[in-house]
Amino acid sequence: MMTVTISPKFQVVIPRPLRERLQLRPGQRLQVLEYAGRMELIPERKIADLRGFVSGIDTRFTREGDRL
């Protein structure tokens, strides 16, 4: 587990191994969510980067009658 410290300006430095693993870049935007008493940072991605991320998903399912 990695530990960080909040600066007097409420800034946090993301550790290098994590930045590299998540491919974070300077100036990249992160969404901040509070969930179950914890804070989660979610990198925003360009729409083009998301292309094909659900390839192979099984689309065979029964639709509800009013959703046809």
PDB file of N, CA, C and O in Angstrom:
ATOM      1  N   MET A   1       0.849  -1.168   0.000  1.00  0.00           N
ATOM      2  CA  MET A   1       0.000   0.000   0.000  1.00  0.00           C
ATOM      3  C   MET A   1       0.897   1.235   0.000  1.00  0.00           C
ATOM      4  O   MET A   1       1.905   1.284   0.705  1.00  0.00           O
ATOM      5  N   MET A   2       0.519   2.225  -0.796  1.00  0.00           N
ATOM      6  CA  MET A   2       1.262   3.484  -0.880  1.00  0.00           C
ATOM      7  C   MET A   2       0.591   4.520   0.015  1.00  0.00           C
ATOM      8  O   MET A   2      -0.630   4.526   0.166  1.00  0.00           O
ATOM      9  N   THR A   3       1.389   5.381   0.597  1.00  0.00           N
ATOM     10  CA  THR A   3       0.879   6.440   1.456  1.00  0.00           C
ATOM     11  C   THR A   3       1.301   7.791   0.890  1.00  0.00           C
ATOM     12  O   THR A   3       2.431   7.953   0.431  1.00  0.00           O
ATOM     13  N   VAL A   4       0.392   8.755   0.926  1.00  0.00           N
ATOM     14  CA  VAL A   4       0.693  10.118   0.498  1.00  0.00           C
ATOM     15  C   VAL A   4       0.320  11.071   1.626  1.00  0.00           C
ATOM     16  O   VAL A   4      -0.407  10.700   2.547  1.00  0.00           O
ATOM     17  N   THR A   5       0.823  12.301   1.549  1.00  0.00           N
ATOM     18  CA  THR A   5       0.543  13.321   2.560  1.00  0.00           C
ATOM     19  C   THR A   5      -0.157  14.496   1.889  1.00  0.00           C
ATOM     20  O   THR A   5       0.208  14.892   0.782  1.00  0.00           O
ATOM     21  N   ILE A   6      -1.142  15.042   2.548  1.00  0.00           N
ATOM     22  CA  ILE A   6      -1.836  16.230   2.047  1.00  0.00           C
ATOM     23  C   ILE A   6      -1.020  17.442   2.452  1.00  0.00           C
ATOM     24  O   ILE A   6      -0.693  17.612   3.627  1.00  0.00           O
ATOM     25  N   SER A   7      -0.687  18.294   1.475  1.00  0.00           N
ATOM     26  CA  SER A   7       0.103  19.497   1.749  1.00  0.00           C
ATOM     27  C   SER A   7      -0.774  20.560   2.399  1.00  0.00           C
ATOM     28  O   SER A   7      -1.995  20.413   2.436  1.00  0.00           O
ATOM     29  N   PRO A   8      -0.160  21.643   2.918  1.00  0.00           N
ATOM     30  CA  PRO A   8      -0.953  22.729   3.484  1.00  0.00           C
ATOM     31  C   PRO A   8      -1.939  23.350   2.478  1.00  0.00           C
ATOM     32  O   PRO A   8      -2.929  23.967   2.871  1.00  0.00           O
ATOM     33  N   LYS A   9      -1.659  23.181   1.193  1.00  0.00           N
ATOM     34  CA  LYS A   9      -2.569  23.684   0.146  1.00  0.00           C
ATOM     35  C   LYS A   9      -3.554  22.609  -0.289  1.00  0.00           C
ATOM     36  O   LYS A   9      -4.231  22.772  -1.305  1.00  0.00           O
ATOM     37  N   PHE A  10      -3.646  21.508   0.463  1.00  0.00           N
ATOM     38  CA  PHE A  10      -4.533  20.378   0.169  1.00  0.00           C
ATOM     39  C   PHE A  10      -4.185  19.698  -1.148  1.00  0.00           C
ATOM     40  O   PHE A  10      -5.070  19.217  -1.855  1.00  0.00           O
ATOM     41  N   GLN A  11      -2.900  19.657  -1.477  1.00  0.00           N
ATOM     42  CA  GLN A  11      -2.443  18.970  -2.678  1.00  0.00           C
ATOM     43  C   GLN A  11      -1.873  17.614  -2.302  1.00  0.00           C
ATOM     44  O   GLN A  11      -1.352  17.427  -1.203  1.00  0.00           O
ATOM     45  N   VAL A  12      -1.979  16.662  -3.236  1.00  0.00           N
ATOM     46  CA  VAL A  12      -1.478  15.307  -3.029  1.00  0.00           C
ATOM     47  C   VAL A  12      -0.644  14.932  -4.248  1.00  0.00           C
ATOM     48  O   VAL A  12      -1.038  15.209  -5.380  1.00  0.00           O
ATOM     49  N   VAL A  13       0.512  14.300  -4.019  1.00  0.00           N
ATOM     50  CA  VAL A  13       1.344  13.812  -5.115  1.00  0.00           C
ATOM     51  C   VAL A  13       1.028  12.331  -5.321  1.00  0.00           C
ATOM     52  O   VAL A  13       1.107  11.534  -4.386  1.00  0.00           O
ATOM     53  N   ILE A  14       0.670  11.973  -6.551  1.00  0.00           N
ATOM     54  CA  ILE A  14       0.383  10.577  -6.882  1.00  0.00           C
ATOM     55  C   ILE A  14       1.727   9.876  -7.095  1.00  0.00           C
ATOM     56  O   ILE A  14       2.526  10.328  -7.914  1.00  0.00           O
ATOM     57  N   PRO A  15       1.990   8.795  -6.383  1.00  0.00           N
ATOM     58  CA  PRO A  15       3.278   8.110  -6.502  1.00  0.00           C
ATOM     59  C   PRO A  15       3.590   7.679  -7.937  1.00  0.00           C
ATOM     60  O   PRO A  15       2.702   7.279  -8.689  1.00  0.00           O
ATOM     61  N   ARG A  16       4.870   7.771  -8.294  1.00  0.00           N
ATOM     62  CA  ARG A  16       5.308   7.483  -9.661  1.00  0.00           C
ATOM     63  C   ARG A  16       4.872   6.104 -10.162  1.00  0.00           C
ATOM     64  O   ARG A  16       4.357   6.017 -11.277  1.00  0.00           O
ATOM     65  N   PRO A  17       5.052   5.019  -9.396  1.00  0.00           N
ATOM     66  CA  PRO A  17       4.635   3.711  -9.930  1.00  0.00           C
ATOM     67  C   PRO A  17       3.150   3.679 -10.312  1.00  0.00           C
ATOM     68  O   PRO A  17       2.776   3.063 -11.310  1.00  0.00           O
ATOM     69  N   LEU A  18       2.319   4.335  -9.527  1.00  0.00           N
ATOM     70  CA  LEU A  18       0.891   4.381  -9.820  1.00  0.00           C
ATOM     71  C   LEU A  18       0.609   5.243 -11.046  1.00  0.00           C
ATOM     72  O   LEU A  18      -0.206   4.877 -11.892  1.00  0.00           O
ATOM     73  N   ARG A  19       1.287   6.394 -11.142  1.00  0.00           N
ATOM     74  CA  ARG A  19       1.120   7.260 -12.330  1.00  0.00           C
ATOM     75  C   ARG A  19       1.488   6.509 -13.593  1.00  0.00           C
ATOM     76  O   ARG A  19       0.794   6.603 -14.605  1.00  0.00           O
ATOM     77  N   GLU A  20       2.592   5.757 -13.535  1.00  0.00           N
ATOM     78  CA  GLU A  20       3.033   5.029 -14.721  1.00  0.00           C
ATOM     79  C   GLU A  20       2.088   3.887 -15.064  1.00  0.00           C
ATOM     80  O   GLU A  20       1.770   3.674 -16.234  1.00  0.00           O
ATOM     81  N   ARG A  21       1.635   3.148 -14.050  1.00  0.00           N
ATOM     82  CA  ARG A  21       0.718   2.037 -14.287  1.00  0.00           C
ATOM     83  C   ARG A  21      -0.602   2.499 -14.886  1.00  0.00           C
ATOM     84  O   ARG A  21      -1.167   1.828 -15.749  1.00  0.00           O
ATOM     85  N   LEU A  22      -1.097   3.655 -14.423  1.00  0.00           N
ATOM     86  CA  LEU A  22      -2.375   4.187 -14.909  1.00  0.00           C
ATOM     87  C   LEU A  22      -2.208   5.113 -16.107  1.00  0.00           C
ATOM     88  O   LEU A  22      -3.189   5.634 -16.637  1.00  0.00           O
ATOM     89  N   GLN A  23      -0.962   5.316 -16.531  1.00  0.00           N
ATOM     90  CA  GLN A  23      -0.640   6.189 -17.672  1.00  0.00           C
ATOM     91  C   GLN A  23      -1.207   7.588 -17.486  1.00  0.00           C
ATOM     92  O   GLN A  23      -1.795   8.152 -18.409  1.00  0.00           O
ATOM     93  N   LEU A  24      -1.031   8.150 -16.290  1.00  0.00           N
ATOM     94  CA  LEU A  24      -1.483   9.509 -16.010  1.00  0.00           C
ATOM     95  C   LEU A  24      -0.459  10.499 -16.540  1.00  0.00           C
ATOM     96  O   LEU A  24       0.744  10.241 -16.502  1.00  0.00           O
ATOM     97  N   ARG A  25      -0.937  11.620 -17.031  1.00  0.00           N
ATOM     98  CA  ARG A  25      -0.080  12.652 -17.618  1.00  0.00           C
ATOM     99  C   ARG A  25      -0.321  13.987 -16.926  1.00  0.00           C
ATOM    100  O   ARG A  25      -1.411  14.221 -16.405  1.00  0.00           O
ATOM    101  N   PRO A  26       0.685  14.872 -16.911  1.00  0.00           N
ATOM    102  CA  PRO A  26       0.481  16.208 -16.341  1.00  0.00           C
ATOM    103  C   PRO A  26      -0.661  16.926 -17.053  1.00  0.00           C
ATOM    104  O   PRO A  26      -0.754  16.895 -18.280  1.00  0.00           O
ATOM    105  N   GLY A  27      -1.514  17.561 -16.289  1.00  0.00           N
ATOM    106  CA  GLY A  27      -2.637  18.293 -16.859  1.00  0.00           C
ATOM    107  C   GLY A  27      -3.871  17.439 -17.101  1.00  0.00           C
ATOM    108  O   GLY A  27      -4.936  17.969 -17.419  1.00  0.00           O
ATOM    109  N   GLN A  28      -3.746  16.129 -16.955  1.00  0.00           N
ATOM    110  CA  GLN A  28      -4.906  15.252 -17.157  1.00  0.00           C
ATOM    111  C   GLN A  28      -5.925  15.500 -16.059  1.00  0.00           C
ATOM    112  O   GLN A  28      -5.569  15.743 -14.907  1.00  0.00           O
ATOM    113  N   ARG A  29      -7.184  15.437 -16.426  1.00  0.00           N
ATOM    114  CA  ARG A  29      -8.259  15.679 -15.469  1.00  0.00           C
ATOM    115  C   ARG A  29      -8.685  14.375 -14.813  1.00  0.00           C
ATOM    116  O   ARG A  29      -8.681  13.317 -15.442  1.00  0.00           O
ATOM    117  N   LEU A  30      -9.056  14.467 -13.522  1.00  0.00           N
ATOM    118  CA  LEU A  30      -9.549  13.332 -12.766  1.00  0.00           C
ATOM    119  C   LEU A  30     -10.899  13.683 -12.182  1.00  0.00           C
ATOM    120  O   LEU A  30     -11.104  14.804 -11.716  1.00  0.00           O
ATOM    121  N   GLN A  31     -11.816  12.745 -12.203  1.00  0.00           N
ATOM    122  CA  GLN A  31     -13.091  12.927 -11.509  1.00  0.00           C
ATOM    123  C   GLN A  31     -12.879  12.482 -10.069  1.00  0.00           C
ATOM    124  O   GLN A  31     -12.200  11.487  -9.816  1.00  0.00           O
ATOM    125  N   VAL A  32     -13.463  13.220  -9.124  1.00  0.00           N
ATOM    126  CA  VAL A  32     -13.324  12.902  -7.708  1.00  0.00           C
ATOM    127  C   VAL A  32     -14.695  12.496  -7.176  1.00  0.00           C
ATOM    128  O   VAL A  32     -15.661  13.253  -7.278  1.00  0.00           O
ATOM    129  N   LEU A  33     -14.770  11.293  -6.606  1.00  0.00           N
ATOM    130  CA  LEU A  33     -16.018  10.785  -6.053  1.00  0.00           C
ATOM    131  C   LEU A  33     -15.824  10.447  -4.584  1.00  0.00           C
ATOM    132  O   LEU A  33     -14.775   9.936  -4.192  1.00  0.00           O
ATOM    133  N   GLU A  34     -16.829  10.731  -3.778  1.00  0.00           N
ATOM    134  CA  GLU A  34     -16.847  10.290  -2.391  1.00  0.00           C
ATOM    135  C   GLU A  34     -17.790   9.107  -2.341  1.00  0.00           C
ATOM    136  O   GLU A  34     -18.951   9.216  -2.735  1.00  0.00           O
ATOM    137  N   TYR A  35     -17.296   7.975  -1.857  1.00  0.00           N
ATOM    138  CA  TYR A  35     -18.100   6.761  -1.842  1.00  0.00           C
ATOM    139  C   TYR A  35     -17.775   5.972  -0.576  1.00  0.00           C
ATOM    140  O   TYR A  35     -16.625   5.608  -0.333  1.00  0.00           O
ATOM    141  N   ALA A  36     -18.789   5.721   0.208  1.00  0.00           N
ATOM    142  CA  ALA A  36     -18.656   4.889   1.420  1.00  0.00           C
ATOM    143  C   ALA A  36     -17.520   5.359   2.313  1.00  0.00           C
ATOM    144  O   ALA A  36     -16.756   4.541   2.824  1.00  0.00           O
ATOM    145  N   GLY A  37     -17.400   6.667   2.506  1.00  0.00           N
ATOM    146  CA  GLY A  37     -16.397   7.212   3.409  1.00  0.00           C
ATOM    147  C   GLY A  37     -14.988   7.258   2.850  1.00  0.00           C
ATOM    148  O   GLY A  37     -14.030   7.460   3.596  1.00  0.00           O
ATOM    149  N   ARG A  38     -14.851   7.075   1.553  1.00  0.00           N
ATOM    150  CA  ARG A  38     -13.524   7.171   0.944  1.00  0.00           C
ATOM    151  C   ARG A  38     -13.596   8.031  -0.309  1.00  0.00           C
ATOM    152  O   ARG A  38     -14.678   8.295  -0.831  1.00  0.00           O
ATOM    153  N   MET A  39     -12.440   8.462  -0.783  1.00  0.00           N
ATOM    154  CA  MET A  39     -12.357   9.300  -1.969  1.00  0.00           C
ATOM    155  C   MET A  39     -11.752   8.466  -3.098  1.00  0.00           C
ATOM    156  O   MET A  39     -10.759   7.767  -2.900  1.00  0.00           O
ATOM    157  N   GLU A  40     -12.354   8.546  -4.272  1.00  0.00           N
ATOM    158  CA  GLU A  40     -11.844   7.831  -5.432  1.00  0.00           C
ATOM    159  C   GLU A  40     -11.548   8.827  -6.539  1.00  0.00           C
ATOM    160  O   GLU A  40     -12.353   9.717  -6.813  1.00  0.00           O
ATOM    161  N   LEU A  41     -10.398   8.679  -7.173  1.00  0.00           N
ATOM    162  CA  LEU A  41      -9.995   9.518  -8.303  1.00  0.00           C
ATOM    163  C   LEU A  41     -10.100   8.671  -9.562  1.00  0.00           C
ATOM    164  O   LEU A  41      -9.496   7.602  -9.650  1.00  0.00           O
ATOM    165  N   ILE A  42     -10.867   9.149 -10.536  1.00  0.00           N
ATOM    166  CA  ILE A  42     -11.091   8.397 -11.764  1.00  0.00           C
ATOM    167  C   ILE A  42     -10.580   9.226 -12.942  1.00  0.00           C
ATOM    168  O   ILE A  42     -11.083  10.322 -13.192  1.00  0.00           O
ATOM    169  N   PRO A  43      -9.588   8.713 -13.662  1.00  0.00           N
ATOM    170  CA  PRO A  43      -9.055   9.470 -14.803  1.00  0.00           C
ATOM    171  C   PRO A  43     -10.109   9.653 -15.887  1.00  0.00           C
ATOM    172  O   PRO A  43     -10.808   8.708 -16.253  1.00  0.00           O
ATOM    173  N   GLU A  44     -10.216  10.871 -16.394  1.00  0.00           N
ATOM    174  CA  GLU A  44     -11.091  11.108 -17.540  1.00  0.00           C
ATOM    175  C   GLU A  44     -10.350  10.647 -18.786  1.00  0.00           C
ATOM    176  O   GLU A  44      -9.152  10.891 -18.931  1.00  0.00           O
ATOM    177  N   ARG A  45     -11.046   9.997 -19.660  1.00  0.00           N
ATOM    178  CA  ARG A  45     -10.463   9.500 -20.907  1.00  0.00           C
ATOM    179  C   ARG A  45     -11.188  10.137 -22.086  1.00  0.00           C
ATOM    180  O   ARG A  45     -12.365  10.485 -21.990  1.00  0.00           O
ATOM    181  N   LYS A  46     -10.477  10.286 -23.192  1.00  0.00           N
ATOM    182  CA  LYS A  46     -11.105  10.776 -24.413  1.00  0.00           C
ATOM    183  C   LYS A  46     -12.013   9.680 -24.949  1.00  0.00           C
ATOM    184  O   LYS A  46     -11.742   8.494 -24.766  1.00  0.00           O
ATOM    185  N   ILE A  47     -13.088  10.081 -25.609  1.00  0.00           N
ATOM    186  CA  ILE A  47     -14.020   9.118 -26.196  1.00  0.00           C
ATOM    187  C   ILE A  47     -13.282   8.173 -27.140  1.00  0.00           C
ATOM    188  O   ILE A  47     -13.562   6.975 -27.164  1.00  0.00           O
ATOM    189  N   ALA A  48     -12.350   8.701 -27.907  1.00  0.00           N
ATOM    190  CA  ALA A  48     -11.610   7.864 -28.855  1.00  0.00           C
ATOM    191  C   ALA A  48     -10.830   6.766 -28.133  1.00  0.00           C
ATOM    192  O   ALA A  48     -10.657   5.677 -28.682  1.00  0.00           O
ATOM    193  N   ASP A  49     -10.356   7.030 -26.915  1.00  0.00           N
ATOM    194  CA  ASP A  49      -9.618   6.024 -26.149  1.00  0.00           C
ATOM    195  C   ASP A  49     -10.513   4.880 -25.694  1.00  0.00           C
ATOM    196  O   ASP A  49     -10.020   3.790 -25.403  1.00  0.00           O
ATOM    197  N   LEU A  50     -11.818   5.111 -25.628  1.00  0.00           N
ATOM    198  CA  LEU A  50     -12.746   4.094 -25.149  1.00  0.00           C
ATOM    199  C   LEU A  50     -13.233   3.163 -26.254  1.00  0.00           C
ATOM    200  O   LEU A  50     -13.927   2.184 -25.982  1.00  0.00           O
ATOM    201  N   ARG A  51     -12.877   3.461 -27.482  1.00  0.00           N
ATOM    202  CA  ARG A  51     -13.351   2.662 -28.604  1.00  0.00           C
ATOM    203  C   ARG A  51     -12.913   1.209 -28.442  1.00  0.00           C
ATOM    204  O   ARG A  51     -11.730   0.919 -28.263  1.00  0.00           O
ATOM    205  N   GLY A  52     -13.887   0.303 -28.508  1.00  0.00           N
ATOM    206  CA  GLY A  52     -13.616  -1.116 -28.450  1.00  0.00           C
ATOM    207  C   GLY A  52     -13.465  -1.693 -27.055  1.00  0.00           C
ATOM    208  O   GLY A  52     -13.135  -2.871 -26.919  1.00  0.00           O
ATOM    209  N   PHE A  53     -13.697  -0.896 -26.003  1.00  0.00           N
ATOM    210  CA  PHE A  53     -13.464  -1.416 -24.657  1.00  0.00           C
ATOM    211  C   PHE A  53     -14.490  -2.458 -24.231  1.00  0.00           C
ATOM    212  O   PHE A  53     -14.275  -3.152 -23.237  1.00  0.00           O
ATOM    213  N   VAL A  54     -15.600  -2.585 -24.955  1.00  0.00           N
ATOM    214  CA  VAL A  54     -16.581  -3.626 -24.639  1.00  0.00           C
ATOM    215  C   VAL A  54     -16.636  -4.700 -25.724  1.00  0.00           C
ATOM    216  O   VAL A  54     -17.622  -5.428 -25.839  1.00  0.00           O
ATOM    217  N   SER A  55     -15.578  -4.790 -26.512  1.00  0.00           N
ATOM    218  CA  SER A  55     -15.582  -5.806 -27.556  1.00  0.00           C
ATOM    219  C   SER A  55     -15.665  -7.190 -26.912  1.00  0.00           C
ATOM    220  O   SER A  55     -15.031  -7.458 -25.891  1.00  0.00           O
ATOM    221  N   GLY A  56     -16.449  -8.043 -27.522  1.00  0.00           N
ATOM    222  CA  GLY A  56     -16.619  -9.385 -26.997  1.00  0.00           C
ATOM    223  C   GLY A  56     -17.756  -9.517 -26.004  1.00  0.00           C
ATOM    224  O   GLY A  56     -17.991 -10.609 -25.487  1.00  0.00           O
ATOM    225  N   ILE A  57     -18.472  -8.429 -25.721  1.00  0.00           N
ATOM    226  CA  ILE A  57     -19.582  -8.491 -24.777  1.00  0.00           C
ATOM    227  C   ILE A  57     -20.712  -9.315 -25.382  1.00  0.00           C
ATOM    228  O   ILE A  57     -20.980  -9.220 -26.580  1.00  0.00           O
ATOM    229  N   ASP A  58     -21.364 -10.108 -24.572  1.00  0.00           N
ATOM    230  CA  ASP A  58     -22.473 -10.945 -25.030  1.00  0.00           C
ATOM    231  C   ASP A  58     -23.734 -10.089 -25.120  1.00  0.00           C
ATOM    232  O   ASP A  58     -24.229  -9.606 -24.102  1.00  0.00           O
ATOM    233  N   THR A  59     -24.250  -9.900 -26.319  1.00  0.00           N
ATOM    234  CA  THR A  59     -25.438  -9.058 -26.528  1.00  0.00           C
ATOM    235  C   THR A  59     -26.705  -9.881 -26.693  1.00  0.00           C
ATOM    236  O   THR A  59     -27.761  -9.337 -27.016  1.00  0.00           O
ATOM    237  N   ARG A  60     -26.609 -11.183 -26.475  1.00  0.00           N
ATOM    238  CA  ARG A  60     -27.789 -12.040 -26.598  1.00  0.00           C
ATOM    239  C   ARG A  60     -28.515 -12.076 -25.258  1.00  0.00           C
ATOM    240  O   ARG A  60     -28.060 -12.724 -24.316  1.00  0.00           O
ATOM    241  N   PHE A  61     -29.623 -11.391 -25.178  1.00  0.00           N
ATOM    242  CA  PHE A  61     -30.442 -11.399 -23.976  1.00  0.00           C
ATOM    243  C   PHE A  61     -31.868 -11.089 -24.369  1.00  0.00           C
ATOM    244  O   PHE A  61     -32.105 -10.572 -25.461  1.00  0.00           O
ATOM    245  N   THR A  62     -32.822 -11.389 -23.513  1.00  0.00           N
ATOM    246  CA  THR A  62     -34.220 -11.152 -23.795  1.00  0.00           C
ATOM    247  C   THR A  62     -34.596  -9.746 -23.324  1.00  0.00           C
ATOM    248  O   THR A  62     -34.423  -9.399 -22.155  1.00  0.00           O
ATOM    249  N   ARG A  63     -35.109  -8.954 -24.253  1.00  0.00           N
ATOM    250  CA  ARG A  63     -35.531  -7.599 -23.914  1.00  0.00           C
ATOM    251  C   ARG A  63     -36.931  -7.608 -23.305  1.00  0.00           C
ATOM    252  O   ARG A  63     -37.750  -8.478 -23.597  1.00  0.00           O
ATOM    253  N   GLU A  64     -37.175  -6.639 -22.471  1.00  0.00           N
ATOM    254  CA  GLU A  64     -38.521  -6.455 -21.927  1.00  0.00           C
ATOM    255  C   GLU A  64     -39.430  -6.009 -23.056  1.00  0.00           C
ATOM    256  O   GLU A  64     -38.978  -5.333 -23.980  1.00  0.00           O
ATOM    257  N   GLY A  65     -40.692  -6.371 -23.002  1.00  0.00           N
ATOM    258  CA  GLY A  65     -41.637  -6.094 -24.067  1.00  0.00           C
ATOM    259  C   GLY A  65     -41.749  -4.628 -24.449  1.00  0.00           C
ATOM    260  O   GLY A  65     -41.927  -4.314 -25.626  1.00  0.00           O
ATOM    261  N   ASP A  66     -41.648  -3.719 -23.476  1.00  0.00           N
ATOM    262  CA  ASP A  66     -41.797  -2.296 -23.781  1.00  0.00           C
ATOM    263  C   ASP A  66     -40.487  -1.653 -24.247  1.00  0.00           C
ATOM    264  O   ASP A  66     -40.450  -0.444 -24.473  1.00  0.00           O
ATOM    265  N   ARG A  67     -39.418  -2.430 -24.394  1.00  0.00           N
ATOM    266  CA  ARG A  67     -38.110  -1.896 -24.791  1.00  0.00           C
ATOM    267  C   ARG A  67     -37.732  -2.246 -26.213  1.00  0.00           C
ATOM    268  O   ARG A  67     -36.593  -2.013 -26.619  1.00  0.00           O
ATOM    269  N   LEU A  68     -38.655  -2.799 -26.982  1.00  0.00           N
ATOM    270  CA  LEU A  68     -38.348  -3.190 -28.354  1.00  0.00           C
ATOM    271  C   LEU A  68     -38.361  -2.029 -29.296  1.00  0.00           C
ATOM    272  O   LEU A  68     -38.120  -2.200 -30.491  1.00  0.00           O
TER     273      LEU A  68
END
